[in-house]
Amino acid sequence: MEWLNYGVDYGVIGLLAVLSVIGTAVALERFLVYKKINLESFNNIKSLEIELTRKLHIIATIGSNAPYIGLLGTVLGIMLTFYTMGHEGMMKSGKIMSGLALALKATAIGLLVAIPSVVLYNFLLRKVKVLMMQWEIENERERI
């Protein structure tokens, strides 16, 4: 069952680390796009909305699924601890507690990935709404 320990440490936590990098990269790219976007180059609000919301679903998906991936790592780690307890029989409580603590680190890392992702998603979504309102204000002036 040693492979399960590596699976939790390198598989689940590695996946969460990759998701964190992807979410941060997408958020940074979107932030730079919003800074440089020329609202006057869009003829209608739907094409503007398509451009502004591009890739935001990636950040939302990471934010909503990272806790579950972390929880999966925790469940696997606890299963590994119980399996070891069953095979070794009597164990010192320190060894059991350290196994459970290591299992819980997957949930903690999942939350550390999810919380910033949700915050970034909400920040960027607010920026999208502001840019769309600015476009509507500018185009309302032109019609009058």
N, CA, C and O atoms as a GROMACS GRO file, in nm:
protein
  576
    1MET      N    1   0.081  -0.120   0.000
    1MET     CA    2   0.000   0.000   0.000
    1MET      C    3   0.085   0.127   0.000
    1MET      O    4   0.032   0.238   0.011
    2GLU      N    5   0.214   0.110  -0.012
    2GLU     CA    6   0.302   0.227  -0.016
    2GLU      C    7   0.271   0.314  -0.139
    2GLU      O    8   0.289   0.436  -0.136
    3TRP      N    9   0.226   0.250  -0.247
    3TRP     CA   10   0.193   0.324  -0.368
    3TRP      C   11   0.079   0.423  -0.342
    3TRP      O   12   0.074   0.530  -0.404
    4LEU      N   13  -0.012   0.389  -0.251
    4LEU     CA   14  -0.122   0.479  -0.219
    4LEU      C   15  -0.070   0.604  -0.148
    4LEU      O   16  -0.121   0.713  -0.170
    5ASN      N   17   0.030   0.587  -0.063
    5ASN     CA   18   0.091   0.701   0.004
    5ASN      C   19   0.153   0.796  -0.099
    5ASN      O   20   0.138   0.918  -0.089
    6TYR      N   21   0.223   0.740  -0.197
    6TYR     CA   22   0.280   0.823  -0.303
    6TYR      C   23   0.171   0.884  -0.391
    6TYR      O   24   0.184   0.996  -0.439
    7GLY      N   25   0.064   0.807  -0.410
    7GLY     CA   26  -0.048   0.859  -0.489
    7GLY      C   27  -0.111   0.981  -0.425
    7GLY      O   28  -0.148   1.076  -0.494
    8VAL      N   29  -0.124   0.978  -0.292
    8VAL     CA   30  -0.181   1.092  -0.222
    8VAL      C   31  -0.082   1.209  -0.225
    8VAL      O   32  -0.120   1.322  -0.257
    9ASP      N   33   0.043   1.180  -0.192
    9ASP     CA   34   0.142   1.288  -0.184
    9ASP      C   35   0.171   1.350  -0.320
    9ASP      O   36   0.169   1.473  -0.334
   10TYR      N   37   0.197   1.268  -0.419
   10TYR     CA   38   0.239   1.322  -0.549
   10TYR      C   39   0.125   1.336  -0.647
   10TYR      O   40   0.124   1.428  -0.730
   11GLY      N   41   0.027   1.246  -0.640
   11GLY     CA   42  -0.084   1.252  -0.734
   11GLY      C   43  -0.184   1.360  -0.700
   11GLY      O   44  -0.204   1.453  -0.779
   12VAL      N   45  -0.245   1.350  -0.585
   12VAL     CA   46  -0.350   1.444  -0.548
   12VAL      C   47  -0.292   1.583  -0.522
   12VAL      O   48  -0.342   1.682  -0.575
   13ILE      N   49  -0.188   1.589  -0.442
   13ILE     CA   50  -0.130   1.721  -0.411
   13ILE      C   51  -0.062   1.780  -0.533
   13ILE      O   52  -0.065   1.902  -0.553
   14GLY      N   53  -0.002   1.696  -0.616
   14GLY     CA   54   0.057   1.744  -0.741
   14GLY      C   55  -0.049   1.801  -0.834
   14GLY      O   56  -0.029   1.905  -0.896
   15LEU      N   57  -0.163   1.731  -0.844
   15LEU     CA   58  -0.273   1.780  -0.926
   15LEU      C   59  -0.323   1.915  -0.875
   15LEU      O   60  -0.349   2.006  -0.954
   16LEU      N   61  -0.336   1.927  -0.744
   16LEU     CA   62  -0.380   2.055  -0.687
   16LEU      C   63  -0.280   2.166  -0.715
   16LEU      O   64  -0.319   2.280  -0.740
   17ALA      N   65  -0.151   2.134  -0.711
   17ALA     CA   66  -0.050   2.235  -0.742
   17ALA      C   67  -0.060   2.279  -0.888
   17ALA      O   68  -0.049   2.398  -0.918
   18VAL      N   69  -0.080   2.185  -0.977
   18VAL     CA   70  -0.095   2.218  -1.120
   18VAL      C   71  -0.219   2.304  -1.141
   18VAL      O   72  -0.215   2.402  -1.215
   19LEU      N   73  -0.330   2.267  -1.077
   19LEU     CA   74  -0.452   2.346  -1.090
   19LEU      C   75  -0.434   2.487  -1.037
   19LEU      O   76  -0.488   2.583  -1.092
   20SER      N   77  -0.357   2.500  -0.930
   20SER     CA   78  -0.330   2.633  -0.876
   20SER      C   79  -0.254   2.720  -0.976
   20SER      O   80  -0.285   2.838  -0.994
   21VAL      N   81  -0.155   2.661  -1.038
   21VAL     CA   82  -0.076   2.735  -1.139
   21VAL      C   83  -0.164   2.773  -1.258
   21VAL      O   84  -0.158   2.886  -1.307
   22ILE      N   85  -0.246   2.679  -1.304
   22ILE     CA   86  -0.335   2.707  -1.418
   22ILE      C   87  -0.433   2.818  -1.384
   22ILE      O   88  -0.451   2.911  -1.462
   23GLY      N   89  -0.496   2.809  -1.267
   23GLY     CA   90  -0.592   2.911  -1.227
   23GLY      C   91  -0.529   3.049  -1.215
   23GLY      O   92  -0.588   3.149  -1.258
   24THR      N   93  -0.412   3.055  -1.158
   24THR     CA   94  -0.342   3.183  -1.144
   24THR      C   95  -0.302   3.239  -1.280
   24THR      O   96  -0.315   3.359  -1.304
   25ALA      N   97  -0.254   3.153  -1.369
   25ALA     CA   98  -0.214   3.197  -1.502
   25ALA      C   99  -0.333   3.250  -1.582
   25ALA      O  100  -0.322   3.353  -1.648
   26VAL      N  101  -0.445   3.180  -1.576
   26VAL     CA  102  -0.564   3.226  -1.647
   26VAL      C  103  -0.614   3.358  -1.589
   26VAL      O  104  -0.652   3.447  -1.664
   27ALA      N  105  -0.614   3.370  -1.458
   27ALA     CA  106  -0.659   3.494  -1.394
   27ALA      C  107  -0.567   3.611  -1.433
   27ALA      O  108  -0.615   3.721  -1.461
   28LEU      N  109  -0.439   3.588  -1.435
   28LEU     CA  110  -0.345   3.694  -1.475
   28LEU      C  111  -0.366   3.733  -1.621
   28LEU      O  112  -0.364   3.851  -1.655
   29GLU      N  113  -0.386   3.634  -1.707
   29GLU     CA  114  -0.409   3.662  -1.849
   29GLU      C  115  -0.536   3.743  -1.867
   29GLU      O  116  -0.538   3.840  -1.944
   30ARG      N  117  -0.642   3.705  -1.797
   30ARG     CA  118  -0.769   3.778  -1.807
   30ARG      C  119  -0.754   3.921  -1.755
   30ARG      O  120  -0.809   4.014  -1.814
   31PHE      N  121  -0.682   3.937  -1.645
   31PHE     CA  122  -0.662   4.071  -1.589
   31PHE      C  123  -0.589   4.160  -1.690
   31PHE      O  124  -0.626   4.276  -1.707
   32LEU      N  125  -0.487   4.107  -1.756
   32LEU     CA  126  -0.415   4.185  -1.856
   32LEU      C  127  -0.502   4.218  -1.977
   32LEU      O  128  -0.492   4.326  -2.034
   33VAL      N  129  -0.587   4.124  -2.017
   33VAL     CA  130  -0.680   4.150  -2.128
   33VAL      C  131  -0.775   4.263  -2.091
   33VAL      O  132  -0.801   4.351  -2.172
   34TYR      N  133  -0.827   4.261  -1.969
   34TYR     CA  134  -0.922   4.363  -1.926
   34TYR      C  135  -0.856   4.500  -1.920
   34TYR      O  136  -0.921   4.602  -1.945
   35LYS      N  137  -0.729   4.504  -1.887
   35LYS     CA  138  -0.659   4.633  -1.881
   35LYS      C  139  -0.640   4.693  -2.020
   35LYS      O  140  -0.643   4.815  -2.037
   36LYS      N  141  -0.619   4.606  -2.119
   36LYS     CA  142  -0.586   4.654  -2.254
   36LYS      C  143  -0.705   4.658  -2.350
   36LYS      O  144  -0.691   4.703  -2.463
   37ILE      N  145  -0.821   4.612  -2.306
   37ILE     CA  146  -0.933   4.599  -2.399
   37ILE      C  147  -0.984   4.735  -2.445
   37ILE      O  148  -0.994   4.829  -2.366
   38ASN      N  149  -1.016   4.742  -2.572
   38ASN     CA  150  -1.070   4.864  -2.631
   38ASN      C  151  -1.220   4.843  -2.652
   38ASN      O  152  -1.261   4.771  -2.743
   39LEU      N  153  -1.300   4.904  -2.568
   39LEU     CA  154  -1.444   4.883  -2.573
   39LEU      C  155  -1.505   4.935  -2.703
   39LEU      O  156  -1.608   4.884  -2.747
   40GLU      N  157  -1.444   5.035  -2.763
   40GLU     CA  158  -1.497   5.094  -2.885
   40GLU      C  159  -1.487   5.002  -3.006
   40GLU      O  160  -1.554   5.024  -3.107
   41SER      N  161  -1.404   4.898  -2.995
   41SER     CA  162  -1.388   4.808  -3.109
   41SER      C  163  -1.497   4.701  -3.118
   41SER      O  164  -1.496   4.620  -3.210
   42PHE      N  165  -1.590   4.701  -3.024
   42PHE     CA  166  -1.698   4.602  -3.024
   42PHE      C  167  -1.828   4.668  -3.070
   42PHE      O  168  -1.868   4.773  -3.021
   43ASN      N  169  -1.893   4.602  -3.167
   43ASN     CA  170  -2.017   4.656  -3.224
   43ASN      C  171  -2.139   4.626  -3.141
   43ASN      O  172  -2.235   4.704  -3.139
   44ASN      N  173  -2.138   4.512  -3.071
   44ASN     CA  174  -2.254   4.478  -2.989
   44ASN      C  175  -2.207   4.419  -2.857
   44ASN      O  176  -2.093   4.375  -2.843
   45ILE      N  177  -2.297   4.418  -2.763
   45ILE     CA  178  -2.263   4.377  -2.627
   45ILE      C  179  -2.238   4.227  -2.617
   45ILE      O  180  -2.163   4.182  -2.531
   46LYS      N  181  -2.302   4.149  -2.704
   46LYS     CA  182  -2.282   4.004  -2.698
   46LYS      C  183  -2.140   3.965  -2.736
   46LYS      O  184  -2.080   3.878  -2.672
   47SER      N  185  -2.085   4.027  -2.839
   47SER     CA  186  -1.946   3.996  -2.876
   47SER      C  187  -1.848   4.042  -2.768
   47SER      O  188  -1.747   3.977  -2.743
   48LEU      N  189  -1.880   4.154  -2.703
   48LEU     CA  190  -1.798   4.200  -2.591
   48LEU      C  191  -1.805   4.101  -2.476
   48LEU      O  192  -1.703   4.068  -2.416
   49GLU      N  193  -1.925   4.054  -2.445
   49GLU     CA  194  -1.942   3.959  -2.334
   49GLU      C  195  -1.868   3.828  -2.362
   49GLU      O  196  -1.807   3.770  -2.272
   50ILE      N  197  -1.873   3.782  -2.485
   50ILE     CA  198  -1.801   3.659  -2.522
   50ILE      C  199  -1.652   3.677  -2.499
   50ILE      O  200  -1.586   3.588  -2.444
   51GLU      N  201  -1.599   3.790  -2.540
   51GLU     CA  202  -1.455   3.815  -2.522
   51GLU      C  203  -1.418   3.830  -2.375
   51GLU      O  204  -1.314   3.779  -2.331
   52LEU      N  205  -1.501   3.897  -2.299
   52LEU     CA  206  -1.469   3.922  -2.158
   52LEU      C  207  -1.480   3.796  -2.072
   52LEU      O  208  -1.404   3.780  -1.977
   53THR      N  209  -1.573   3.709  -2.103
   53THR     CA  210  -1.594   3.590  -2.020
   53THR      C  211  -1.515   3.469  -2.067
   53THR      O  212  -1.523   3.362  -2.006
   54ARG      N  213  -1.439   3.484  -2.173
   54ARG     CA  214  -1.357   3.373  -2.222
   54ARG      C  215  -1.262   3.326  -2.112
   54ARG      O  216  -1.195   3.407  -2.048
   55LYS      N  217  -1.256   3.197  -2.089
   55LYS     CA  218  -1.168   3.128  -1.995
   55LYS      C  219  -1.204   3.145  -1.847
   55LYS      O  220  -1.140   3.085  -1.762
   56LEU      N  221  -1.305   3.225  -1.816
   56LEU     CA  222  -1.342   3.241  -1.675
   56LEU      C  223  -1.395   3.112  -1.616
   56LEU      O  224  -1.383   3.089  -1.496
   57HIS      N  225  -1.454   3.027  -1.700
   57HIS     CA  226  -1.508   2.900  -1.651
   57HIS      C  227  -1.398   2.810  -1.595
   57HIS      O  228  -1.424   2.726  -1.509
   58ILE      N  229  -1.276   2.826  -1.644
   58ILE     CA  230  -1.164   2.746  -1.595
   58ILE      C  231  -1.137   2.778  -1.448
   58ILE      O  232  -1.119   2.688  -1.366
   59ILE      N  233  -1.135   2.906  -1.416
   59ILE     CA  234  -1.111   2.948  -1.278
   59ILE      C  235  -1.225   2.901  -1.188
   59ILE      O  236  -1.202   2.855  -1.076
   60ALA      N  237  -1.347   2.913  -1.236
   60ALA     CA  238  -1.463   2.869  -1.156
   60ALA      C  239  -1.460   2.719  -1.133
   60ALA      O  240  -1.491   2.672  -1.024
   61THR      N  241  -1.422   2.643  -1.234
   61THR     CA  242  -1.416   2.499  -1.220
   61THR      C  243  -1.309   2.458  -1.120
   61THR      O  244  -1.331   2.368  -1.039
   62ILE      N  245  -1.194   2.522  -1.126
   62ILE     CA  246  -1.088   2.492  -1.030
   62ILE      C  247  -1.134   2.528  -0.888
   62ILE      O  248  -1.113   2.450  -0.795
   63GLY      N  249  -1.195   2.643  -0.872
   63GLY     CA  250  -1.241   2.685  -0.740
   63GLY      C  251  -1.347   2.595  -0.681
   63GLY      O  252  -1.352   2.575  -0.560
   64SER      N  253  -1.432   2.540  -0.766
   64SER     CA  254  -1.539   2.456  -0.713
   64SER      C  255  -1.497   2.310  -0.694
   64SER      O  256  -1.557   2.240  -0.613
   65ASN      N  257  -1.396   2.264  -0.764
   65ASN     CA  258  -1.356   2.124  -0.755
   65ASN      C  259  -1.233   2.097  -0.670
   65ASN      O  260  -1.213   1.983  -0.627
   66ALA      N  261  -1.151   2.195  -0.644
   66ALA     CA  262  -1.029   2.174  -0.565
   66ALA      C  263  -1.057   2.117  -0.425
   66ALA      O  264  -0.983   2.030  -0.379
   67PRO      N  265  -1.161   2.164  -0.354
   67PRO     CA  266  -1.187   2.104  -0.223
   67PRO      C  267  -1.221   1.955  -0.231
   67PRO      O  268  -1.184   1.877  -0.143
   68TYR      N  269  -1.290   1.916  -0.337
   68TYR     CA  270  -1.326   1.775  -0.352
   68TYR      C  271  -1.204   1.689  -0.385
   68TYR      O  272  -1.193   1.575  -0.339
   69ILE      N  273  -1.114   1.743  -0.463
   69ILE     CA  274  -0.990   1.671  -0.492
   69ILE      C  275  -0.908   1.655  -0.364
   69ILE      O  276  -0.851   1.549  -0.339
   70GLY      N  277  -0.902   1.762  -0.284
   70GLY     CA  278  -0.834   1.754  -0.155
   70GLY      C  279  -0.901   1.654  -0.062
   70GLY      O  280  -0.833   1.580   0.009
   71LEU      N  281  -1.033   1.652  -0.063
   71LEU     CA  282  -1.106   1.556   0.020
   71LEU      C  283  -1.078   1.413  -0.025
   71LEU      O  284  -1.066   1.322   0.058
   72LEU      N  285  -1.067   1.392  -0.154
   72LEU     CA  286  -1.030   1.259  -0.205
   72LEU      C  287  -0.895   1.217  -0.149
   72LEU      O  288  -0.879   1.102  -0.107
   73GLY      N  289  -0.799   1.308  -0.149
   73GLY     CA  290  -0.668   1.277  -0.092
   73GLY      C  291  -0.676   1.243   0.056
   73GLY      O  292  -0.605   1.154   0.104
   74THR      N  293  -0.762   1.314   0.128
   74THR     CA  294  -0.778   1.287   0.270
   74THR      C  295  -0.840   1.149   0.293
   74THR      O  296  -0.794   1.073   0.379
   75VAL      N  297  -0.941   1.117   0.217
   75VAL     CA  298  -1.006   0.986   0.231
   75VAL      C  299  -0.906   0.874   0.200
   75VAL      O  300  -0.899   0.775   0.272
   76LEU      N  301  -0.828   0.892   0.094
   76LEU     CA  302  -0.728   0.790   0.060
   76LEU      C  303  -0.622   0.778   0.170
   76LEU      O  304  -0.580   0.668   0.204
   77GLY      N  305  -0.580   0.891   0.225
   77GLY     CA  306  -0.482   0.889   0.332
   77GLY      C  307  -0.534   0.822   0.459
   77GLY      O  308  -0.461   0.749   0.525
   78ILE      N  309  -0.660   0.847   0.492
   78ILE     CA  310  -0.720   0.782   0.609
   78ILE      C  311  -0.736   0.632   0.585
   78ILE      O  312  -0.713   0.551   0.674
   79MET      N  313  -0.775   0.597   0.463
   79MET     CA  314  -0.784   0.454   0.430
   79MET      C  315  -0.648   0.387   0.446
   79MET      O  316  -0.639   0.276   0.498
   80LEU      N  317  -0.544   0.454   0.403
   80LEU     CA  318  -0.408   0.400   0.416
   80LEU      C  319  -0.370   0.384   0.563
   80LEU      O  320  -0.309   0.284   0.601
   81THR      N  321  -0.407   0.481   0.645
   81THR     CA  322  -0.377   0.474   0.788
   81THR      C  323  -0.450   0.355   0.852
   81THR      O  324  -0.390   0.280   0.929
   82PHE      N  325  -0.577   0.339   0.821
   82PHE     CA  326  -0.652   0.225   0.876
   82PHE      C  327  -0.599   0.091   0.824
   82PHE      O  328  -0.596  -0.007   0.899
   83TYR      N  329  -0.559   0.088   0.700
   83TYR     CA  330  -0.503  -0.035   0.643
   83TYR      C  331  -0.374  -0.072   0.717
   83TYR      O  332  -0.353  -0.188   0.752
   84THR      N  333  -0.290   0.027   0.740
   84THR     CA  334  -0.165   0.003   0.813
   84THR      C  335  -0.193  -0.042   0.956
   84THR      O  336  -0.127  -0.132   1.007
   85MET      N  337  -0.292   0.021   1.020
   85MET     CA  338  -0.329  -0.018   1.156
   85MET      C  339  -0.377  -0.163   1.159
   85MET      O  340  -0.345  -0.237   1.252
   86GLY      N  341  -0.452  -0.204   1.058
   86GLY     CA  342  -0.503  -0.340   1.052
   86GLY      C  343  -0.395  -0.444   1.033
   86GLY      O  344  -0.403  -0.554   1.087
   87HIS      N  345  -0.293  -0.409   0.955
   87HIS     CA  346  -0.186  -0.505   0.929
   87HIS      C  347  -0.080  -0.510   1.039
   87HIS      O  348  -0.021  -0.614   1.063
   88GLU      N  349  -0.058  -0.398   1.104
   88GLU     CA  350   0.045  -0.395   1.207
   88GLU      C  351  -0.010  -0.429   1.345
   88GLU      O  352   0.065  -0.454   1.439
   89GLY      N  353  -0.141  -0.429   1.357
   89GLY     CA  354  -0.199  -0.459   1.488
   89GLY      C  355  -0.184  -0.340   1.582
   89GLY      O  356  -0.226  -0.230   1.549
   90MET      N  357  -0.125  -0.362   1.695
   90MET     CA  358  -0.105  -0.254   1.792
   90MET      C  359  -0.005  -0.153   1.738
   90MET      O  360   0.104  -0.189   1.693
   91MET      N  361  -0.044  -0.027   1.741
   91MET     CA  362   0.043   0.081   1.694
   91MET      C  363   0.047   0.189   1.800
   91MET      O  364  -0.045   0.203   1.881
   92LYS      N  365   0.153   0.264   1.799
   92LYS     CA  366   0.162   0.380   1.888
   92LYS      C  367   0.068   0.488   1.836
   92LYS      O  368   0.053   0.506   1.716
   93SER      N  369   0.008   0.559   1.927
   93SER     CA  370  -0.088   0.662   1.889
   93SER      C  371  -0.021   0.773   1.808
   93SER      O  372  -0.085   0.836   1.724
   94GLY      N  373   0.107   0.798   1.833
   94GLY     CA  374   0.179   0.900   1.757
   94GLY      C  375   0.186   0.866   1.610
   94GLY      O  376   0.175   0.955   1.525
   95LYS      N  377   0.205   0.739   1.578
   95LYS     CA  378   0.212   0.697   1.438
   95LYS      C  379   0.074   0.711   1.372
   95LYS      O  380   0.065   0.749   1.256
   96ILE      N  381  -0.030   0.679   1.446
   96ILE     CA  382  -0.166   0.693   1.392
   96ILE      C  383  -0.199   0.839   1.367
   96ILE      O  384  -0.251   0.876   1.261
   97MET      N  385  -0.168   0.923   1.465
   97MET     CA  386  -0.200   1.066   1.452
   97MET      C  387  -0.120   1.131   1.340
   97MET      O  388  -0.173   1.217   1.269
   98SER      N  389   0.006   1.092   1.324
   98SER     CA  390   0.084   1.152   1.215
   98SER      C  391   0.030   1.107   1.080
   98SER      O  392   0.032   1.184   0.984
   99GLY      N  393  -0.019   0.983   1.071
   99GLY     CA  394  -0.081   0.937   0.947
   99GLY      C  395  -0.207   1.014   0.914
   99GLY      O  396  -0.231   1.050   0.799
  100LEU      N  397  -0.288   1.040   1.016
  100LEU     CA  398  -0.411   1.117   0.994
  100LEU      C  399  -0.381   1.263   0.962
  100LEU      O  400  -0.449   1.324   0.879
  101ALA      N  401  -0.280   1.318   1.027
  101ALA     CA  402  -0.242   1.458   0.998
  101ALA      C  403  -0.192   1.472   0.854
  101ALA      O  404  -0.224   1.569   0.786
  102LEU      N  405  -0.115   1.375   0.810
  102LEU     CA  406  -0.067   1.379   0.672
  102LEU      C  407  -0.182   1.364   0.574
  102LEU      O  408  -0.180   1.421   0.465
  103ALA      N  409  -0.283   1.286   0.613
  103ALA     CA  410  -0.400   1.271   0.526
  103ALA      C  411  -0.476   1.402   0.514
  103ALA      O  412  -0.524   1.437   0.406
  104LEU      N  413  -0.487   1.475   0.623
  104LEU     CA  414  -0.563   1.600   0.622
  104LEU      C  415  -0.494   1.712   0.544
  104LEU      O  416  -0.558   1.811   0.509
  105LYS      N  417  -0.366   1.697   0.518
  105LYS     CA  418  -0.297   1.802   0.443
  105LYS      C  419  -0.354   1.815   0.302
  105LYS      O  420  -0.349   1.924   0.245
  106ALA      N  421  -0.407   1.708   0.246
  106ALA     CA  422  -0.467   1.715   0.112
  106ALA      C  423  -0.589   1.807   0.113
  106ALA      O  424  -0.608   1.886   0.020
  107THR      N  425  -0.672   1.798   0.215
  107THR     CA  426  -0.788   1.887   0.225
  107THR      C  427  -0.743   2.031   0.243
  107THR      O  428  -0.799   2.122   0.182
  108ALA      N  429  -0.643   2.051   0.326
  108ALA     CA  430  -0.592   2.187   0.348
  108ALA      C  431  -0.540   2.248   0.218
  108ALA      O  432  -0.566   2.364   0.188
  109ILE      N  433  -0.466   2.170   0.142
  109ILE     CA  434  -0.412   2.221   0.016
  109ILE      C  435  -0.525   2.245  -0.084
  109ILE      O  436  -0.522   2.342  -0.161
  110GLY      N  437  -0.626   2.157  -0.083
  110GLY     CA  438  -0.742   2.179  -0.168
  110GLY      C  439  -0.811   2.311  -0.139
  110GLY      O  440  -0.852   2.382  -0.231
  111LEU      N  441  -0.823   2.343  -0.012
  111LEU     CA  442  -0.883   2.471   0.027
  111LEU      C  443  -0.793   2.589  -0.010
  111LEU      O  444  -0.841   2.695  -0.048
  112LEU      N  445  -0.662   2.569   0.003
  112LEU     CA  446  -0.567   2.675  -0.034
  112LEU      C  447  -0.568   2.704  -0.184
  112LEU      O  448  -0.532   2.813  -0.226
  113VAL      N  449  -0.610   2.607  -0.262
  113VAL     CA  450  -0.624   2.629  -0.406
  113VAL      C  451  -0.762   2.690  -0.436
  113VAL      O  452  -0.773   2.780  -0.518
  114ALA      N  453  -0.865   2.640  -0.370
  114ALA     CA  454  -1.002   2.681  -0.400
  114ALA      C  455  -1.032   2.825  -0.359
  114ALA      O  456  -1.093   2.900  -0.435
  115ILE      N  457  -0.990   2.864  -0.242
  115ILE     CA  458  -1.027   2.996  -0.191
  115ILE      C  459  -0.974   3.109  -0.280
  115ILE      O  460  -1.051   3.197  -0.318
  116PRO      N  461  -0.844   3.110  -0.316
  116PRO     CA  462  -0.799   3.216  -0.406
  116PRO      C  463  -0.865   3.208  -0.545
  116PRO      O  464  -0.887   3.311  -0.608
  117SER      N  465  -0.895   3.088  -0.591
  117SER     CA  466  -0.961   3.074  -0.721
  117SER      C  467  -1.099   3.139  -0.720
  117SER      O  468  -1.136   3.210  -0.814
  118VAL      N  469  -1.174   3.115  -0.614
  118VAL     CA  470  -1.307   3.174  -0.604
  118VAL      C  471  -1.297   3.327  -0.591
  118VAL      O  472  -1.376   3.400  -0.651
  119VAL      N  473  -1.202   3.374  -0.514
  119VAL     CA  474  -1.183   3.519  -0.498
  119VAL      C  475  -1.145   3.581  -0.633
  119VAL      O  476  -1.201   3.684  -0.671
  120LEU      N  477  -1.051   3.520  -0.704
  120LEU     CA  478  -1.012   3.572  -0.835
  120LEU      C  479  -1.128   3.569  -0.934
  120LEU      O  480  -1.147   3.664  -1.009
  121TYR      N  481  -1.204   3.462  -0.933
  121TYR     CA  482  -1.319   3.452  -1.023
  121TYR      C  483  -1.419   3.564  -0.995
  121TYR      O  484  -1.466   3.630  -1.088
  122ASN      N  485  -1.451   3.587  -0.868
  122ASN     CA  486  -1.546   3.693  -0.834
  122ASN      C  487  -1.493   3.831  -0.870
  122ASN      O  488  -1.568   3.916  -0.917
  123PHE      N  489  -1.364   3.854  -0.847
  123PHE     CA  490  -1.302   3.981  -0.884
  123PHE      C  491  -1.311   4.003  -1.035
  123PHE      O  492  -1.350   4.111  -1.080
  124LEU      N  493  -1.276   3.901  -1.112
  124LEU     CA  494  -1.277   3.915  -1.257
  124LEU      C  495  -1.420   3.927  -1.311
  124LEU      O  496  -1.444   4.002  -1.406
  125LEU      N  497  -1.513   3.857  -1.251
  125LEU     CA  498  -1.653   3.867  -1.294
  125LEU      C  499  -1.706   4.008  -1.268
  125LEU      O  500  -1.781   4.063  -1.350
  126ARG      N  501  -1.667   4.066  -1.157
  126ARG     CA  502  -1.707   4.205  -1.129
  126ARG      C  503  -1.647   4.299  -1.233
  126ARG      O  504  -1.714   4.392  -1.279
  127LYS      N  505  -1.524   4.276  -1.270
  127LYS     CA  506  -1.458   4.359  -1.373
  127LYS      C  507  -1.531   4.346  -1.506
  127LYS      O  508  -1.546   4.444  -1.579
  128VAL      N  509  -1.575   4.225  -1.540
  128VAL     CA  510  -1.652   4.203  -1.663
  128VAL      C  511  -1.780   4.287  -1.660
  128VAL      O  512  -1.812   4.353  -1.759
  129LYS      N  513  -1.852   4.284  -1.549
  129LYS     CA  514  -1.977   4.359  -1.538
  129LYS      C  515  -1.952   4.509  -1.552
  129LYS      O  516  -2.030   4.580  -1.617
  130VAL      N  517  -1.845   4.557  -1.492
  130VAL     CA  518  -1.812   4.700  -1.502
  130VAL      C  519  -1.780   4.737  -1.646
  130VAL      O  520  -1.828   4.840  -1.695
  131LEU      N  521  -1.701   4.658  -1.714
  131LEU     CA  522  -1.666   4.687  -1.853
  131LEU      C  523  -1.789   4.683  -1.943
  131LEU      O  524  -1.801   4.765  -2.034
  132MET      N  525  -1.877   4.591  -1.920
  132MET     CA  526  -1.999   4.584  -2.000
  132MET      C  527  -2.089   4.705  -1.975
  132MET      O  528  -2.151   4.756  -2.068
  133MET      N  529  -2.096   4.751  -1.850
  133MET     CA  530  -2.174   4.870  -1.819
  133MET      C  531  -2.111   4.994  -1.884
  133MET      O  532  -2.182   5.081  -1.933
  134GLN      N  533  -1.978   5.000  -1.884
  134GLN     CA  534  -1.911   5.112  -1.949
  134GLN      C  535  -1.942   5.114  -2.098
  134GLN      O  536  -1.964   5.220  -2.157
  135TRP      N  537  -1.942   4.996  -2.160
  135TRP     CA  538  -1.974   4.987  -2.302
  135TRP      C  539  -2.117   5.035  -2.327
  135TRP      O  540  -2.142   5.109  -2.422
  136GLU      N  541  -2.211   4.992  -2.242
  136GLU     CA  542  -2.350   5.033  -2.257
  136GLU      C  543  -2.367   5.184  -2.240
  136GLU      O  544  -2.443   5.246  -2.314
  137ILE      N  545  -2.296   5.242  -2.145
  137ILE     CA  546  -2.304   5.387  -2.124
  137ILE      C  547  -2.252   5.461  -2.245
  137ILE      O  548  -2.314   5.556  -2.291
  138GLU      N  549  -2.137   5.418  -2.298
  138GLU     CA  550  -2.079   5.484  -2.414
  138GLU      C  551  -2.170   5.472  -2.537
  138GLU      O  552  -2.187   5.569  -2.611
  139ASN      N  553  -2.228   5.356  -2.558
  139ASN     CA  554  -2.313   5.337  -2.676
  139ASN      C  555  -2.450   5.400  -2.659
  139ASN      O  556  -2.516   5.430  -2.758
  140GLU      N  557  -2.494   5.423  -2.537
  140GLU     CA  558  -2.619   5.493  -2.513
  140GLU      C  559  -2.603   5.640  -2.550
  140GLU      O  560  -2.695   5.701  -2.604
  141ARG      N  561  -2.487   5.696  -2.520
  141ARG     CA  562  -2.458   5.837  -2.554
  141ARG      C  563  -2.458   5.857  -2.706
  141ARG      O  564  -2.505   5.960  -2.755
  142GLU      N  565  -2.406   5.760  -2.778
  142GLU     CA  566  -2.396   5.772  -2.923
  142GLU      C  567  -2.533   5.768  -2.988
  142GLU      O  568  -2.553   5.834  -3.090
  143ARG      N  569  -2.627   5.694  -2.932
  143ARG     CA  570  -2.761   5.684  -2.989
  143ARG      C  571  -2.842   5.810  -2.968
  143ARG      O  572  -2.931   5.842  -3.047
  144ILE      N  573  -2.812   5.882  -2.860
  144ILE     CA  574  -2.890   6.002  -2.827
  144ILE      C  575  -2.846   6.121  -2.907
  144ILE      O  576  -2.901   6.230  -2.891
   0.00000   0.00000   0.00000
